Structures are given as structure tokens and as C-alpha cells.
Amino acid sequence: MTWPHAPLREFTAAGLTILERQLLTLYRAGIRVVHVDAAFAPEAVARARTEKM
């Protein structure tokens, strides 16, 4: 496998965070509900709080 492989290049080009890439991968696999612990995704929690204000 060469680095970065095609899917990662696609995600990086789209400017997605690591969490967003993982969620998109799960969504494509058919998983629609994901619970994220704030201790493991501080950037997503901070962004969500900012968007609600």
C-alpha cells in the first residue's frame, strides 16, 4: 500500500478532521448512530458548543 492511499487523500483534500473522517467511514458502512465520549474528541465538542451559541 502506498501512502497516503486514495481514501485518505480524498478526506485530507476535503479538509476533514480525524473524527470527521472516522464518522464518514462509519456512515458509509451503514452505521447511523454513534456516541462520542467528549474525553476522546475535544475538538468536536468544542466545535459543537461554538455552533450552538
N, C-alpha and C positions, 0 to 999 in steps of 0.2 A: 504494500500500500504506500502510495506517495503522500507526502504531507504538504499542504493540507488537502485532504480528499474533497471531492466535489461538494457533498452536502455542507461541510464546514465552510468552504469558500462561499457558498450561497448564503449561509447565515451571517458570516462575517461581513459580506458585502452589503447585507441588509441593515447592518448596524445593530444587531440584536445582542442583548446581554446573554451570559451563560444560562441564566434561569429561563429567559425567553426562548432560547434555543431548545432547552430541555422540555419546556411546556409544549412547544410546537411539535416536537418529536412525539410526545405522548398523545397529542391531539390527532396527529396523522395516524397513530396506531389505534385510534378509536376510544381512547380514554378521555372522557369529557369533564370529569370532576377530579380535581387534585387539591389536596390540603397541603399548604406550605407552612412550615414552622418558621416563625419570624427569626429565630436564632440562626437559621441556615440561609436566610435570604434577606439580609438587611437592606440591600439596595432596592429590592422590590417593595418592601414595606415602606421605606422612606418615600418612594415614588408614589405609591398608592395614597399615602397620607397627604402628600402635596397636591395630588389631583383632586382630592375630596374638598380641599379648602377653597 
